[in-house]
């Protein structure tokens, strides 16, 4: 297991380095001058040159990249080109809101996707399968912004059951915090659960054709024992890999939902930086999100290898 872990970590480090290069130069290739945009029509060439020098934009791109890269191991993401404030504290302040929404959305996704997919796979062709399978297709076809808008209009405006926007820290008021979290979490959960349900159904159907499942039933084991000890236990391994992808998606893919529900997370901060052409803000946040995505999937891969020794022997 140690060699397997070391090999995976060794592959991850150069990937992150290449990712930092791609993110930096891709962001700087976007047309537009953030300083000229910040100053507007009142900005003279002298003012623009002076502020560019203050922000370190007057040096070569490779020099800017190296200055940014050397600060990353120390937790220094640089200074915002627009506000002149350090990026790291702004990011840290947004992490609790992002983690709260991620955890709630993942809970809703698991609560809906796993049971629906597993039951549909166990009862192929039943009335339950005929309802859940088309329902999953409908869920996959619904854009998240449309789904969120419908939930706002129905649950927030028409019936006024839950607030439609805003955020309260969980440590300040847990009940009010959950009320604000409910609508965006349900939106993301309903958006992602059909994908998880279809995968779980496919895995469960495949397992029912395996020889060890048939032998367990032929031995006269109770149906509940076969489902829990054989089907569910083996179905969780491929689903676990997808859960890592979903978790990475939730951490970095909440941009639309955070904008829609006025949620003060990392995704909303990223949108604000992109609108203002804040190079350092955008490249730092994109790199942080991508790094989290890679690290989470590395952890899932290692956990998968620990649970299934066959993976480590490949």
C-alpha positions as CSV (number, residue, x, y, z in Angstrom):
1,X,0.0,0.0,0.0
2,X,2.9,2.4,0.7
3,X,4.4,1.9,-2.8
4,X,0.9,2.4,-4.3
5,X,0.4,5.6,-2.3
6,X,3.9,6.9,-3.1
7,X,3.4,6.3,-6.8
8,X,0.1,8.1,-6.9
9,X,1.4,11.1,-5.0
10,X,4.5,11.3,-7.2
11,X,2.2,11.6,-10.2
12,X,0.1,14.2,-8.6
13,X,2.8,16.8,-7.9
14,X,3.9,17.4,-11.5
15,X,0.3,17.5,-12.5
16,X,-0.3,20.3,-10.1
17,X,2.8,22.2,-11.3
18,X,1.6,21.9,-14.9
19,X,-1.8,23.0,-13.8
20,X,-0.4,26.2,-12.3
21,X,1.4,27.0,-15.5
22,X,-1.7,26.4,-17.6
23,X,-4.0,28.4,-15.3
24,X,-1.6,31.4,-15.1
25,X,-0.9,31.8,-18.8
26,X,-4.5,31.1,-19.8
27,X,-5.9,33.8,-17.5
28,X,-3.3,36.3,-18.7
29,X,-4.2,35.5,-22.3
30,X,-7.7,36.9,-21.8
31,X,-8.0,40.3,-23.5
32,X,-8.5,43.4,-21.5
33,X,-6.5,45.5,-19.0
34,X,-7.8,45.2,-15.4
35,X,-6.1,48.5,-14.4
36,X,-7.7,50.4,-17.3
37,X,-11.0,48.8,-16.5
38,X,-10.8,49.7,-12.9
39,X,-9.9,53.4,-13.5
40,X,-12.4,53.8,-16.3
41,X,-12.4,56.8,-18.6
42,X,-10.8,59.0,-16.0
43,X,-7.6,56.9,-16.1
44,X,-4.7,58.5,-17.9
45,X,-1.8,56.6,-19.4
46,X,0.4,57.8,-16.6
47,X,-2.0,56.6,-13.9
48,X,-2.4,53.2,-15.6
49,X,1.4,52.8,-15.8
50,X,1.9,53.8,-12.2
51,X,-0.7,51.4,-10.8
52,X,0.6,48.6,-13.1
53,X,4.0,49.1,-11.6
54,X,2.6,49.1,-8.1
55,X,0.8,45.8,-8.8
56,X,3.8,44.2,-10.4
57,X,2.3,44.0,-13.9
58,X,5.2,45.8,-15.6
59,X,7.6,42.8,-15.4
60,X,7.8,39.8,-17.7
61,X,5.1,37.1,-17.4
62,X,7.6,34.4,-16.4
63,X,8.8,36.7,-13.6
64,X,5.2,37.3,-12.4
65,X,4.5,33.5,-12.5
66,X,7.6,32.8,-10.5
67,X,6.7,35.4,-7.9
68,X,3.2,33.9,-7.6
69,X,4.4,30.3,-7.6
70,X,7.0,30.8,-4.8
71,X,4.4,32.3,-2.6
72,X,1.9,29.4,-2.9
73,X,3.7,27.0,-0.5
74,X,3.6,29.7,2.2
75,X,-0.2,30.2,1.7
76,X,0.4,33.6,-0.1
77,X,-1.9,33.8,-3.1
78,X,-0.9,37.3,-3.9
79,X,-2.8,40.7,-3.8
80,X,-5.9,41.6,-5.6
81,X,-5.2,43.8,-8.6
82,X,-8.4,45.7,-8.1
83,X,-8.8,46.1,-4.3
84,X,-5.1,45.8,-3.3
85,X,-6.1,43.4,-0.5
86,X,-4.5,40.1,0.1
87,X,-6.4,37.2,-1.6
88,X,-5.7,34.5,1.1
89,X,-7.9,36.1,3.9
90,X,-10.7,36.7,1.4
91,X,-10.5,33.0,0.4
92,X,-10.4,31.8,4.0
93,X,-13.5,33.9,4.8
94,X,-15.4,32.2,2.0
95,X,-14.4,28.6,2.9
96,X,-17.0,28.0,5.7
97,X,-19.9,29.0,3.4
98,X,-18.6,26.8,0.6
99,X,-18.0,23.8,2.8
100,X,-21.5,24.1,4.4
101,X,-23.2,24.2,1.0
102,X,-21.0,21.3,-0.3
103,X,-21.8,19.1,2.7
104,X,-25.6,19.8,2.5
105,X,-25.7,19.3,-1.3
106,X,-23.7,16.0,-1.0
107,X,-26.1,14.8,1.7
108,X,-29.2,15.5,-0.6
109,X,-27.5,13.9,-3.5
110,X,-26.7,10.7,-1.5
111,X,-30.2,10.7,0.1
112,X,-31.9,10.7,-3.3
113,X,-29.4,9.1,-5.7
114,X,-28.2,6.0,-3.8
115,X,-31.5,4.5,-2.7
116,X,-33.3,5.3,-6.0
117,X,-30.5,3.7,-8.1
118,X,-30.1,0.7,-5.9
119,X,-33.8,0.0,-5.7
120,X,-34.3,0.4,-9.5
121,X,-31.4,-2.0,-10.1
122,X,-32.7,-4.6,-7.8
123,X,-36.2,-4.4,-9.3
124,X,-35.5,-4.1,-13.0
125,X,-38.6,-3.7,-15.0
126,X,-40.8,-3.1,-12.0
127,X,-43.1,-0.1,-11.7
128,X,-40.5,1.6,-9.5
129,X,-37.8,1.1,-12.2
130,X,-40.2,2.5,-14.8
131,X,-40.7,5.6,-12.7
132,X,-37.1,6.2,-11.5
133,X,-35.3,5.6,-14.8
134,X,-37.2,8.2,-16.9
135,X,-37.2,10.5,-13.8
136,X,-33.4,10.3,-13.8
137,X,-33.3,11.2,-17.5
138,X,-35.5,14.2,-16.9
139,X,-33.3,15.3,-14.0
140,X,-30.2,15.1,-16.1
141,X,-31.7,17.3,-18.8
142,X,-32.7,20.1,-16.4
143,X,-30.1,23.0,-16.3
144,X,-29.2,23.9,-12.7
145,X,-30.1,27.6,-13.2
146,X,-33.6,26.7,-14.4
147,X,-34.1,24.2,-11.6
148,X,-33.0,26.8,-9.0
149,X,-35.2,29.5,-10.5
150,X,-38.2,27.2,-10.4
151,X,-37.6,26.3,-6.7
152,X,-37.2,30.0,-5.9
153,X,-40.5,30.8,-7.5
154,X,-42.4,27.9,-6.0
155,X,-40.9,27.4,-2.5
156,X,-39.6,30.9,-1.9
157,X,-42.0,33.2,-3.6
158,X,-45.3,31.4,-4.0
159,X,-45.4,29.6,-0.7
160,X,-42.6,31.5,1.2
161,X,-41.5,28.3,3.0
162,X,-37.8,29.1,2.9
163,X,-35.7,32.2,2.2
164,X,-34.5,32.6,-1.4
165,X,-31.1,34.2,-0.8
166,X,-28.6,35.1,1.9
167,X,-26.4,33.3,4.3
168,X,-26.1,32.9,8.1
169,X,-23.1,31.1,9.6
170,X,-23.9,27.8,11.2
171,X,-22.1,28.8,14.4
172,X,-24.2,32.0,14.8
173,X,-27.7,30.5,14.4
174,X,-27.9,26.8,13.3
175,X,-31.6,26.8,12.6
176,X,-31.6,30.0,10.5
177,X,-28.4,28.8,8.7
178,X,-30.1,25.5,7.7
179,X,-33.1,27.5,6.4
180,X,-30.8,29.5,4.1
181,X,-28.9,26.4,3.0
182,X,-32.0,24.3,2.2
183,X,-32.9,25.8,-1.2
184,X,-29.4,25.9,-2.8
185,X,-28.6,22.5,-1.4
186,X,-31.7,20.9,-2.8
187,X,-31.0,22.6,-6.1
188,X,-27.6,21.1,-6.4
189,X,-28.8,17.7,-4.9
190,X,-31.6,17.4,-7.4
191,X,-29.2,18.3,-10.2
192,X,-26.5,15.7,-9.3
193,X,-28.6,12.9,-7.9
194,X,-29.9,11.6,-11.3
195,X,-26.3,10.9,-12.4
196,X,-25.6,9.0,-9.2
197,X,-28.9,7.1,-9.4
198,X,-28.2,6.0,-13.0
199,X,-24.7,4.8,-12.1
200,X,-25.9,3.0,-9.0
201,X,-28.6,1.3,-11.0
202,X,-26.1,0.2,-13.7
203,X,-23.7,-1.2,-11.1
204,X,-26.5,-3.0,-9.2
205,X,-27.8,-4.6,-12.4
206,X,-24.3,-5.8,-13.4
207,X,-23.8,-7.3,-9.9
208,X,-27.1,-9.3,-10.1
209,X,-25.5,-11.3,-13.0
210,X,-22.3,-12.1,-11.2
211,X,-21.8,-15.7,-10.2
212,X,-21.2,-15.1,-6.5
213,X,-24.6,-13.4,-6.2
214,X,-26.3,-16.4,-8.0
215,X,-24.5,-18.8,-5.7
216,X,-25.5,-16.9,-2.6
217,X,-29.1,-17.1,-3.7
218,X,-28.8,-20.8,-4.6
219,X,-27.5,-21.6,-1.1
220,X,-30.7,-20.3,0.3
221,X,-29.5,-17.2,1.9
222,X,-32.1,-14.7,2.8
223,X,-32.8,-11.9,0.3
224,X,-31.9,-9.2,2.8
225,X,-28.5,-10.9,3.5
226,X,-27.7,-11.1,-0.2
227,X,-28.6,-7.5,-0.7
228,X,-26.7,-6.1,2.2
229,X,-23.6,-8.4,2.4
230,X,-23.1,-9.0,-1.3
231,X,-24.9,-6.5,-3.5
232,X,-24.5,-3.2,-1.5
233,X,-21.0,-4.0,-0.3
234,X,-19.7,-4.5,-3.9
235,X,-21.8,-1.7,-5.5
236,X,-20.2,0.9,-3.2
237,X,-16.7,0.6,-4.8
238,X,-17.4,2.0,-8.3
239,X,-19.9,4.5,-6.7
240,X,-17.2,5.7,-4.4
241,X,-15.1,6.9,-7.3
242,X,-18.0,8.9,-8.7
243,X,-18.6,10.4,-5.3
244,X,-15.1,11.8,-5.4
245,X,-15.9,13.5,-8.7
246,X,-19.2,14.8,-7.4
247,X,-17.5,16.2,-4.3
248,X,-14.9,18.0,-6.4
249,X,-17.7,19.3,-8.7
250,X,-19.6,20.6,-5.6
251,X,-16.5,22.4,-4.3
252,X,-15.7,24.1,-7.5
253,X,-18.9,24.0,-9.5
254,X,-21.2,26.0,-7.4
255,X,-20.7,29.3,-9.3
256,X,-24.2,29.4,-10.8
257,X,-26.0,28.4,-7.7
258,X,-24.0,30.8,-5.5
259,X,-24.8,33.7,-7.8
260,X,-28.5,32.6,-8.0
261,X,-29.0,32.4,-4.3
262,X,-26.6,35.2,-3.3
263,X,-24.4,32.7,-1.4
264,X,-21.0,34.2,-0.3
265,X,-18.8,31.2,-1.3
266,X,-15.7,30.8,-3.3
267,X,-17.5,30.4,-6.6
268,X,-19.1,33.9,-6.2
269,X,-15.8,35.4,-5.4
270,X,-14.4,33.8,-8.6
271,X,-17.2,35.4,-10.7
272,X,-16.5,38.8,-9.2
273,X,-12.8,38.5,-10.0
274,X,-13.6,37.4,-13.6
275,X,-15.9,40.3,-14.2
276,X,-13.3,42.7,-12.9
277,X,-10.5,40.9,-14.9
278,X,-8.6,40.5,-11.6
279,X,-5.9,38.2,-12.9
280,X,-4.4,37.2,-9.5
281,X,-7.8,36.6,-7.9
282,X,-9.0,34.4,-10.8
283,X,-5.8,32.3,-11.2
284,X,-5.4,31.8,-7.5
285,X,-9.0,30.7,-7.0
286,X,-9.0,28.4,-10.0
287,X,-5.8,26.8,-8.9
288,X,-7.2,26.3,-5.4
289,X,-10.4,24.7,-6.7
290,X,-8.4,22.5,-9.2
291,X,-6.0,21.4,-6.4
292,X,-8.9,20.4,-4.2
293,X,-10.4,18.5,-7.0
294,X,-7.1,16.6,-7.7
295,X,-6.5,15.9,-4.0
296,X,-10.0,14.7,-3.4
297,X,-9.8,12.3,-6.3
298,X,-6.4,11.1,-5.1
299,X,-7.8,10.4,-1.7
300,X,-10.7,8.5,-3.3
301,X,-8.3,6.5,-5.4
302,X,-6.2,5.6,-2.4
303,X,-9.3,4.6,-0.5
304,X,-10.4,2.5,-3.4
305,X,-7.1,0.8,-3.5
306,X,-7.2,0.1,0.2
307,X,-10.7,-1.4,0.0
308,X,-10.0,-3.5,-3.2
309,X,-6.5,-5.0,-3.2
310,X,-6.8,-5.9,-6.9
311,X,-6.4,-2.2,-7.7
312,X,-3.0,-2.0,-6.1
313,X,-1.7,-4.9,-8.2
314,X,-2.4,-3.3,-11.5
